[in-house]
Amino acid sequence: MFLPHVKICGITRRPDALFCAEAGAGALGAVFYEKSPRNVAPAAVRKLFEGLDPLIARVGVFVNASVDTMVRTARIAALDVIQMHGEETAETIEALLREGFHVVQAIKRTGPELLAAARALPPQTGILVECGRGALPGGNGVAWNWSKAAPLASFRAFAIAGGLNSQNVAAVARDSLATGFDASSGVETAPGLKDEAAVRAFLRAARELPAGPHPFSWKGTPS
């Protein structure tokens, strides 16, 4: 059974995509950002995800790319979700929604700024909260005070990233009140090289989490 609330990001190799899917990941992510060591070409991503169960969300990660670039890349890569980690606008999100994609926006703020940023998004947008530290957009494998995201739970379902692994995902869920979980470097041996044992352990731990009142799904509409 796939876990629609759990994403393994930064996939660069076909064998990794296969064992992540077989282990139950509900979403797989590929990075389209030249400064990232996990950057992959769109045509290569199509081959990475080819033939996987259609229930698994194919997610492309972008940073301040134009709508045309994201749509063109997503079409080549055969994605159904666009996840953005820059300073994208509501107009950008609405344009992508009109093109038929699910959209997830990363928010790198906490406290009142987090709630304000979430309220400014179109209601169909998925939300990913990350720490905003590190050299690159994304969680950067940095554990942080996940409880700072918890106030958002009273308003919207959301996912969380940053330092997630099998040992801490239960605490992350408890402290943040997130119902979606996005892991990358915490399940790797090196950037873009997934560790099969770590991925399977993470998914087993995520499978044991209590169901949230508003489950987050990369392909679904937020509650």
Helices and strands as residue ranges (DSSP letters): E 3-8, H 14-23, E 25-31, H 42-49, E 57-62, H 67-77, E 81-84, H 90-98, E 102-107, H 112-119, E 126-129, G 146-154, E 159-161, H 169-176, E 180-183, G 185-187, E 188-190, E 193-194, H 196-207
